[in-house]
Amino acid sequence: MTISLKLDDSDRERIERQLASGRFADASAVVSAGLELLEEFDGARDRWLDVEIRARFADAAKNPERLISGEEVFARLEARHRSRESGR
């Protein structure tokens, strides 16, 4: 099957850099590798949503004392940010 693609300059340059690296024989191989990575990413995201999120909700239901409020989350993030800013 032949598919024609219209690439902007940035995408064309990225493909050319991959070809220049010698890792790929042609542009089709570069696109194929990118599609494989997308499928791996989608699978990992789906596993995370199906497994990890369910496990976290189950843990929260079993251990509600470990939960913290949104206000506490933001207070901790702001404190961390201030700490990092003062260290610069």
All heavy atoms as an XYZ file, in Angstrom:
702
protein
N       0.848     -1.177      0.000
C       0.000      0.000      0.000
C       0.893      1.239      0.000
O       1.873      1.301      0.717
C      -0.888      0.013      1.242
C      -1.611      1.314      1.405
S      -2.334      1.613      3.011
C      -3.553      0.356      3.113
N       0.547      2.198     -0.784
C       1.280      3.446     -0.840
C       0.431      4.548     -0.242
O      -0.740      4.694     -0.587
C       1.638      3.816     -2.291
O       2.454      2.779     -2.824
C       2.359      5.132     -2.368
N       1.032      5.295      0.677
C       0.363      6.442      1.288
C       1.253      7.651      1.059
O       2.465      7.598      1.274
C       0.150      6.226      2.799
C      -0.806      5.069      3.044
C      -0.377      7.489      3.456
C      -0.993      4.734      4.508
N       0.652      8.730      0.646
C       1.392      9.962      0.427
C       1.183     10.869      1.633
O       0.053     11.041      2.104
C       0.884     10.637     -0.847
O       1.538     11.861     -1.028
N       2.271     11.431      2.149
C       2.194     12.316      3.309
C       2.698     13.697      2.955
O       3.647     13.850      2.194
C       3.058     11.770      4.452
C       2.712     10.397      4.984
C       3.756      9.970      6.004
C       1.337     10.405      5.617
N       2.097     14.695      3.552
C       2.572     16.059      3.411
C       3.210     16.424      4.748
O       2.560     16.422      5.782
C       1.397     16.987      3.107
C       1.765     18.225      2.386
C       0.527     18.991      2.010
C       0.688     19.504      0.614
N      -0.381     20.435      0.265
N       4.521     16.670      4.746
C       5.253     16.966      5.966
C       5.669     18.423      6.008
O       6.046     18.997      4.983
C       6.515     16.096      6.053
C       6.319     14.589      6.021
C       7.671     13.895      5.950
C       5.545     14.125      7.240
N       5.622     19.000      7.213
C       6.158     20.355      7.328
C       7.682     20.258      7.429
O       8.250     19.170      7.534
C       5.548     21.106      8.507
C       5.830     20.468      9.859
O       6.806     19.705      9.976
O       5.080     20.745     10.810
N       8.346     21.384      7.392
C       9.817     21.391      7.387
C      10.391     20.714      8.622
O      11.387     19.989      8.541
C      10.343     22.830      7.290
C      10.102     23.441      5.922
O       9.862     22.680      4.965
O      10.148     24.677      5.809
N       9.777     20.921      9.757
C      10.279     20.341     11.005
C      10.234     18.812     10.958
O      11.205     18.142     11.333
C       9.451     20.863     12.179
O       9.824     20.220     13.372
N       9.126     18.252     10.507
C       9.014     16.793     10.419
C       9.984     16.227      9.387
O      10.617     15.197      9.616
C       7.578     16.378     10.065
C       6.609     16.630     11.202
O       7.055     16.706     12.362
O       5.400     16.738     10.924
N      10.116     16.903      8.272
C      11.056     16.463      7.242
C      12.474     16.456      7.788
O      13.233     15.506      7.599
C      10.946     17.366      6.013
C      11.828     16.919      4.843
C      11.788     17.904      3.677
N      11.902     19.297      4.055
C      13.049     19.905      4.430
N      14.168     19.217      4.488
N      13.060     21.179      4.747
N      12.840     17.512      8.516
C      14.183     17.588      9.094
C      14.414     16.477     10.128
O      15.503     15.915     10.205
C      14.406     18.956      9.731
C      14.547     20.065      8.702
C      14.495     21.453      9.311
O      14.416     21.576     10.565
O      14.515     22.428      8.539
N      13.401     16.157     10.903
C      13.542     15.075     11.880
C      13.770     13.738     11.191
O      14.601     12.936     11.621
C      12.321     15.013     12.790
C      12.320     16.129     13.818
C      11.279     15.896     14.844
N      10.037     16.481     14.376
C       8.951     16.590     15.114
N       8.913     16.109     16.325
N       7.874     17.159     14.627
N      13.044     13.499     10.130
C      13.246     12.253      9.373
C      14.649     12.237      8.771
O      15.351     11.227      8.841
C      12.165     12.084      8.291
C      10.818     11.760      8.960
C      12.550     10.990      7.294
C       9.638     11.720      8.014
N      15.070     13.353      8.220
C      16.404     13.417      7.623
C      17.496     13.186      8.667
O      18.506     12.526      8.385
C      16.595     14.752      6.911
C      15.788     14.850      5.622
C      15.835     16.233      4.972
O      16.394     17.166      5.582
O      15.292     16.355      3.871
N      17.317     13.718      9.895
C      18.303     13.475     10.962
C      18.364     11.998     11.318
O      19.449     11.457     11.541
C      17.950     14.290     12.208
C      18.404     15.731     12.145
C      18.372     16.408     13.490
N      17.112     16.323     14.199
C      16.113     17.190     14.080
N      16.229     18.221     13.265
N      15.013     17.046     14.775
N      17.220     11.335     11.355
C      17.203      9.902     11.659
C      17.900      9.114     10.552
O      18.651      8.179     10.830
C      15.766      9.404     11.850
C      15.092      9.942     13.087
C      15.799      9.536     14.359
O      16.306      8.432     14.485
N      15.842     10.445     15.307
N      17.662      9.495      9.328
C      18.325      8.817      8.208
C      19.838      9.059      8.256
O      20.630      8.135      8.040
C      17.746      9.294      6.873
C      16.295      8.890      6.607
C      15.783      9.570      5.345
C      16.160      7.388      6.513
N      20.239     10.282      8.576
C      21.664     10.604      8.645
C      22.360      9.847      9.780
O      23.555      9.579      9.696
C      21.846     12.110      8.834
N      21.602      9.475     10.817
C      22.202      8.739     11.935
C      22.588      7.325     11.530
O      23.369      6.677     12.216
C      21.230      8.680     13.115
O      20.192      7.721     12.870
N      22.003      6.856     10.429
C      22.294      5.503      9.959
C      21.442      4.428     10.604
O      21.595      3.249     10.296
N      20.558      4.808     11.493
C      19.705      3.825     12.169
C      18.622      3.266     11.257
O      18.110      2.183     11.500
C      19.025      4.459     13.392
C      19.968      4.729     14.535
C      19.253      5.296     15.737
N      18.162      4.420     16.151
C      17.093      4.824     16.799
N      16.943      6.098     17.125
N      16.148      3.973     17.149
N      18.262      4.026     10.236
C      17.146      3.637      9.380
C      17.567      3.652      7.921
O      18.344      4.509      7.499
C      15.953      4.573      9.581
C      15.438      4.582     10.994
C      15.844      5.549     11.897
C      14.559      3.606     11.432
C      15.383      5.552     13.194
C      14.092      3.597     12.735
C      14.503      4.574     13.629
N      17.028      2.714      7.173
C      17.371      2.592      5.755
C      16.641      3.612      4.898
O      17.166      4.075      3.883
C      17.052      1.184      5.259
N      15.413      3.950      5.298
C      14.626      4.886      4.504
C      13.561      5.542      5.375
O      13.387      5.193      6.539
C      13.990      4.190      3.294
C      13.157      2.980      3.676
O      12.540      2.979      4.758
O      13.122      2.016      2.899
N      12.858      6.513      4.797
C      11.852      7.267      5.543
C      10.723      6.361      6.033
O      10.167      6.584      7.117
C      11.296      8.394      4.675
N      10.395      5.332      5.278
C       9.343      4.406      5.707
C       9.712      3.720      7.015
O       8.870      3.523      7.893
C       9.082      3.352      4.635
O       8.539      3.944      3.487
N      10.980      3.382      7.177
C      11.432      2.738      8.411
C      11.350      3.706      9.594
O      11.004      3.309     10.711
C      12.856      2.214      8.246
N      11.626      4.980      9.345
C      11.516      5.992     10.406
C      10.059      6.119     10.839
O       9.743      6.095     12.032
C      12.060      7.359      9.926
C      11.829      8.432     10.978
C      13.526      7.260      9.559
N       9.161      6.220      9.890
C       7.734      6.354     10.199
C       7.234      5.097     10.906
O       6.490      5.175     11.891
C       6.920      6.643      8.920
C       5.428      6.580      9.190
C       7.308      8.006      8.350
N       7.668      3.943     10.457
C       7.264      2.685     11.083
C       7.701      2.629     12.548
O       6.935      2.234     13.426
C       7.855      1.509     10.306
O       7.450      0.292     10.879
N       8.932      3.056     12.818
C       9.426      3.067     14.196
C       8.605      4.031     15.050
O       8.272      3.730     16.205
C      10.900      3.457     14.228
N       8.259      5.163     14.487
C       7.422      6.126     15.212
C       6.049      5.567     15.528
O       5.526      5.745     16.624
N       5.463      4.855     14.579
C       4.152      4.239     14.808
C       4.228      3.152     15.868
O       3.318      3.010     16.698
C       3.600      3.686     13.495
C       3.228      4.747     12.455
C       2.895      4.076     11.125
C       2.070      5.602     12.939
N       5.315      2.388     15.868
C       5.493      1.362     16.904
C       5.570      2.005     18.285
O       4.974      1.507     19.250
C       6.755      0.543     16.633
C       6.616     -0.423     15.478
C       7.905     -1.176     15.188
O       8.765     -1.300     16.099
O       8.059     -1.637     14.048
N       6.297      3.113     18.380
C       6.385      3.812     19.658
C       5.030      4.337     20.109
O       4.703      4.286     21.300
C       7.388      4.963     19.574
C       8.849      4.563     19.574
C       9.732      5.773     19.305
C       9.231      3.911     20.893
N       4.251      4.847     19.173
C       2.904      5.304     19.518
C       2.049      4.165     20.059
O       1.314      4.334     21.042
C       2.212      5.921     18.299
C       2.623      7.331     17.942
C       1.997      7.730     16.602
C       2.213      8.300     19.027
N       2.136      2.997     19.441
C       1.374      1.844     19.917
C       1.843      1.413     21.302
O       1.027      1.077     22.163
C       1.459      0.697     18.923
C       0.641      0.947     17.677
C       0.649     -0.213     16.703
O       1.382     -1.203     16.927
O      -0.092     -0.120     15.711
N       3.163      1.429     21.544
C       3.680      1.087     22.868
C       3.185      2.088     23.906
O       2.787      1.708     25.006
C       5.210      1.082     22.865
C       5.811     -0.106     22.156
C       7.333     -0.036     22.131
O       7.931      0.610     23.019
O       7.912     -0.635     21.215
N       3.219      3.374     23.556
C       2.750      4.414     24.464
C       1.275      4.229     24.780
O       0.862      4.305     25.940
C       2.995      5.795     23.845
C       2.432      6.918     24.660
C       3.140      7.407     25.746
C       1.207      7.469     24.340
C       2.612      8.442     26.510
C       0.675      8.501     25.099
C       1.385      8.995     26.184
N       0.472      3.984     23.749
C      -0.965      3.770     23.959
C      -1.211      2.573     24.864
O      -2.062      2.621     25.753
C      -1.692      3.572     22.624
C      -1.816      4.858     21.822
O      -1.603      5.952     22.391
O      -2.127      4.762     20.617
N      -0.476      1.478     24.650
C      -0.636      0.294     25.487
C      -0.253      0.569     26.927
O      -0.951      0.156     27.864
N       0.852      1.292     27.128
C       1.287      1.627     28.488
C       0.269      2.526     29.169
O      -0.043      2.344     30.351
C       2.655      2.292     28.446
N      -0.257      3.496     28.439
C      -1.272      4.387     29.007
C      -2.529      3.607     29.372
O      -3.085      3.782     30.460
C      -1.617      5.495     28.017
C      -2.627      6.500     28.582
C      -3.327      7.324     27.533
N      -4.025      6.434     26.631
C      -3.999      6.528     25.307
N      -3.309      7.463     24.719
N      -4.668      5.686     24.555
N      -2.949      2.715     28.496
C      -4.146      1.921     28.778
C      -3.941      1.025     29.987
O      -4.831      0.898     30.837
C      -4.535      1.084     27.560
C      -5.049      1.935     26.408
O      -5.373      3.120     26.620
O      -5.105      1.404     25.279
N      -2.760      0.399     30.101
C      -2.462     -0.428     31.276
C      -2.472      0.415     32.540
O      -2.988      0.008     33.573
C      -1.126     -1.141     31.111
C      -1.178     -2.347     30.200
C       0.121     -3.135     30.202
N       1.266     -2.375     29.731
C       1.528     -2.133     28.455
N       0.736     -2.597     27.498
N       2.589     -1.432     28.102
N      -1.895      1.603     32.459
C      -1.858      2.498     33.612
C      -3.277      2.857     34.047
O      -3.596      2.784     35.237
C      -1.057      3.757     33.263
C      -0.960      4.739     34.378
C      -0.187      4.638     35.495
C      -1.659      5.972     34.480
N      -0.363      5.746     36.279
C      -1.272      6.583     35.679
C      -2.583      6.625     33.660
C      -1.760      7.814     36.092
C      -3.073      7.848     34.070
C      -2.665      8.432     35.274
N      -4.113      3.201     33.078
C      -5.488      3.556     33.418
C      -6.260      2.361     33.975
O      -7.002      2.495     34.944
C      -6.214      4.104     32.175
C      -5.768      5.485     31.711
C      -6.400      5.806     30.359
C      -6.133      6.544     32.735
N      -6.079      1.196     33.375
C      -6.823      0.012     33.793
C      -6.321     -0.602     35.094
O      -7.112     -1.096     35.890
C      -6.792     -1.066     32.700
C      -7.569     -0.670     31.470
O      -8.408      0.249     31.558
O      -7.340     -1.277     30.400
N      -5.014     -0.568     35.306
C      -4.438     -1.264     36.458
C      -4.077     -0.298     37.579
O      -4.562     -0.421     38.705
C      -3.203     -2.089     36.030
C      -2.538     -2.732     37.224
C      -3.591     -3.132     34.999
N      -3.218      0.658     37.273
C      -2.711      1.545     38.315
C      -3.789      2.416     38.936
O      -3.855      2.541     40.161
C      -1.588      2.425     37.767
C      -0.321      1.675     37.466
C       0.323      1.083     38.708
O       0.293      1.733     39.775
O       0.835     -0.040     38.610
N      -4.612      3.012     38.113
C      -5.640      3.907     38.648
C      -6.624      3.123     39.507
O      -6.982      3.559     40.602
C      -6.362      4.665     37.516
C      -5.379      5.581     36.785
C      -7.549      5.443     38.044
C      -4.755      6.659     37.637
N      -7.037      1.964     39.055
C      -7.939      1.138     39.866
C      -7.292      0.764     41.188
O      -7.939      0.791     42.237
C      -8.332     -0.117     39.103
C      -9.263      0.156     37.969
C      -9.625     -1.125     37.249
N     -10.243     -0.800     35.990
C     -11.108     -1.569     35.370
N     -11.440     -2.727     35.876
N     -11.627     -1.195     34.228
N      -6.003      0.414     41.148
C      -5.296      0.040     42.377
C      -5.211      1.235     43.327
O      -5.377      1.071     44.542
C      -3.903     -0.478     42.040
N      -4.972      2.412     42.791
C      -4.882      3.608     43.639
C      -6.225      3.929     44.288
O      -6.281      4.289     45.462
C      -4.400      4.809     42.824
C      -3.067      4.619     42.144
C      -1.919      4.573     43.156
N      -0.691      4.160     42.531
C       0.243      4.976     42.084
N       0.094      6.268     42.186
N       1.334      4.492     41.532
N      -7.312      3.795     43.541
C      -8.634      4.042     44.114
C      -8.958      2.997     45.180
O      -9.513      3.323     46.226
C      -9.716      4.060     43.031
C      -9.912      5.412     42.416
C      -9.342      5.702     41.188
C     -10.644      6.385     43.055
C      -9.500      6.953     40.613
C     -10.815      7.639     42.498
C     -10.239      7.928     41.270
N      -8.604      1.757     44.923
C      -8.838      0.700     45.908
C      -8.029      0.973     47.172
O      -8.534      0.819     48.294
C      -8.472     -0.664     45.323
N      -6.784      1.398     47.013
C      -5.945      1.726     48.162
C      -6.526      2.903     48.938
O      -6.532      2.895     50.170
C      -4.519      2.032     47.706
C      -3.603      2.296     48.870
O      -3.473      1.397     49.739
O      -3.017      3.391     48.933
N      -7.011      3.902     48.225
C      -7.605      5.069     48.894
C      -8.842      4.664     49.685
O      -9.072      5.162     50.788
C      -7.955      6.137     47.861
N      -9.639      3.752     49.133
C     -10.830      3.300     49.841
C     -10.459      2.517     51.104
O     -11.126      2.637     52.137
C     -11.690      2.439     48.920
N      -9.386      1.739     51.031
C      -8.955      0.941     52.183
C      -8.220      1.773     53.230
O      -8.235      1.443     54.408
C      -8.020     -0.187     51.726
C      -8.690     -1.286     50.974
C      -7.661     -2.339     50.568
C      -8.249     -3.320     49.588
N      -7.218     -4.242     49.065
N      -7.541      2.827     52.784
C      -6.695      3.626     53.675
C      -7.001      5.118     53.544
O      -6.118      5.904     53.178
C      -5.219      3.389     53.344
C      -4.837      1.939     53.416
O      -4.840      1.357     54.498
N      -4.528      1.341     52.277
N      -8.218      5.538     53.866
C      -8.572      6.952     53.678
C      -7.726      7.897     54.526
O      -7.582      9.077     54.192
C     -10.045      7.015     54.079
C     -10.273      5.812     54.918
C      -9.311      4.768     54.434
N      -7.118      7.394     55.597
C      -6.278      8.251     56.446
C      -5.022      8.728     55.717
O      -4.383      9.698     56.132
C      -5.888      7.520     57.736
C      -4.915      6.380     57.549
C      -5.505      5.063     57.055
O      -6.744      4.965     56.856
O      -4.726      4.117     56.858
N      -4.667      8.061     54.633
C      -3.483      8.451     53.863
C      -3.784      9.546     52.842
O      -2.857     10.107     52.252
C      -2.907      7.232     53.145
C      -2.335      6.220     54.129
C      -1.891      4.941     53.491
N      -1.093      5.152     52.297
C      -0.759      4.169     51.468
N      -1.153      2.925     51.702
N      -0.042      4.409     50.405
N      -5.042      9.852     52.644
C      -5.411     10.877     51.671
C      -5.146     12.262     52.234
O      -5.228     12.482     53.437
C      -6.892     10.747     51.308
C      -7.313      9.425     50.671
C      -8.820      9.409     50.459
C      -6.586      9.192     49.367
N      -4.806     13.196     51.339
C      -4.621     14.586     51.748
C      -5.502     15.473     50.877
O      -5.871     15.103     49.759
C      -3.144     15.025     51.664
C      -2.597     14.886     50.242
C      -2.295     14.237     52.645
C      -1.192     15.431     50.068
N      -5.813     16.626     51.389
C      -6.703     17.539     50.668
C      -5.979     18.206     49.508
O      -4.737     18.256     49.463
C      -7.219     18.618     51.624
O      -6.155     19.502     51.966
N      -6.756     18.745     48.610
C      -6.188     19.499     47.502
C      -5.409     20.700     48.005
O      -4.360     21.053     47.449
N      -5.909     21.347     49.072
C      -5.195     22.493     49.638
C      -3.808     22.081     50.118
O      -2.833     22.793     49.914
C      -5.999     23.097     50.784
C      -7.256     23.807     50.334
C      -8.095     24.282     51.511
O      -7.745     24.004     52.680
O      -9.105     24.951     51.243
N      -3.714     20.904     50.757
C      -2.419     20.417     51.236
C      -1.493     20.097     50.065
O      -0.292     20.394     50.118
C      -2.608     19.182     52.112
C      -1.319     18.570     52.595
C      -0.510     19.455     53.544
O      -1.077     20.396     54.122
O       0.703     19.201     53.670
N      -2.032     19.518     49.015
C      -1.224     19.221     47.827
C      -0.602     20.495     47.285
O       0.608     20.567     47.042
C      -2.069     18.527     46.731
C      -1.295     18.445     45.429
C      -2.517     17.154     47.191
N      -1.435     21.541     47.108
C      -0.924     22.789     46.553
C       0.044     23.477     47.508
O       1.038     24.059     47.071
C      -2.068     23.715     46.145
C      -2.689     23.304     44.846
C      -3.932     22.693     44.825
C      -2.025     23.494     43.647
C      -4.497     22.286     43.626
C      -2.576     23.095     42.448
C      -3.823     22.496     42.438
N      -0.204     23.391     48.810
C       0.727     23.974     49.775
C       2.088     23.289     49.669
O       3.137     23.954     49.700
C       0.167     23.846     51.188
N       2.105     21.975     49.550
C       3.371     21.250     49.412
C       4.084     21.608     48.108
O       5.303     21.783     48.080
C       3.136     19.741     49.464
C       2.731     19.243     50.834
C       2.519     17.753     50.808
N       2.007     17.259     52.077
C       1.831     15.970     52.338
N       2.096     15.048     51.425
N       1.358     15.594     53.519
N       3.314     21.714     47.017
C       3.912     22.088     45.731
C       4.494     23.496     45.779
O       5.592     23.743     45.270
C       2.889     21.973     44.607
C       2.476     20.566     44.205
C       1.298     20.617     43.231
C       3.642     19.818     43.591
N       3.774     24.424     46.391
C       4.274     25.790     46.493
C       5.536     25.836     47.343
O       6.496     26.541     47.003
C       3.183     26.701     47.071
C       2.076     26.987     46.085
C       0.910     27.742     46.702
O       0.918     27.991     47.931
O      -0.009     28.077     45.949
N       5.561     25.085     48.448
C       6.746     25.050     49.301
C       7.940     24.472     48.532
O       9.062     24.989     48.623
C       6.466     24.229     50.554
N       7.711     23.421     47.769
C       8.791     22.825     46.976
C       9.301     23.814     45.941
O      10.502     23.951     45.724
C       8.305     21.547     46.294
C       9.416     20.826     45.546
C       8.939     19.642     44.758
N       8.264     18.662     45.584
C       7.639     17.592     45.109
N       7.611     17.366     43.812
N       7.038     16.744     45.912
N       8.363     24.516     45.306
C       8.745     25.498     44.294
C       9.570     26.623     44.928
O      10.613     27.017     44.382
C       7.506     26.066     43.613
C       7.796     27.132     42.617
N       8.406     26.884     41.415
C       7.585     28.481     42.655
C       8.542     28.015     40.748
N       8.063     28.985     41.488
N       9.130     27.138     46.075
C       9.880     28.195     46.747
C      11.276     27.717     47.123
O      12.258     28.434     46.982
C       9.116     28.672     47.985
C       7.976     29.626     47.675
C       7.467     30.307     48.925
N       6.957     29.366     49.927
C       5.744     28.863     49.948
N       4.871     29.202     49.024
N       5.373     28.015     50.888
N      11.357     26.470     47.591
C      12.647     25.902     47.977
C      13.585     25.825     46.775
O      14.776     26.151     46.879
C      12.438     24.517     48.585
O      13.664     23.883     48.825
N      13.072     25.381     45.664
C      13.902     25.283     44.453
C      14.309     26.657     43.947
O      15.428     26.840     43.470
C      13.166     24.512     43.369
C      13.063     23.031     43.675
C      12.373     22.290     42.553
N      12.316     20.870     42.857
C      11.662     19.998     42.142
N      11.004     20.365     41.065
N      11.645     18.722     42.487
N      13.397     27.614     44.024
C      13.705     28.958     43.554
C      14.776     29.604     44.430
O      15.652     30.297     43.926
C      12.440     29.828     43.548
C      11.472     29.494     42.449
C      12.024     29.823     41.065
O      12.548     30.932     40.872
O      11.929     28.956     40.177
N      14.738     29.366     45.724
C      15.726     29.976     46.610
C      17.104     29.323     46.455
O      18.109     29.925     46.800
C      15.268     29.888     48.074
O      15.257     28.523     48.506
N      17.124     28.098     45.916
C      18.382     27.400     45.711
C      19.096     27.772     44.430
O      20.218     27.341     44.184
N      18.475     28.593     43.627
C      19.087     28.976     42.335
C      20.085     30.080     42.489
O      20.154     30.917     43.211
C      18.014     29.397     41.334
C      17.249     28.210     40.815
C      16.291     28.632     39.753
N      15.529     27.462     39.340
C      14.749     27.441     38.322
N      14.590     28.494     37.577
N      14.092     26.366     37.985
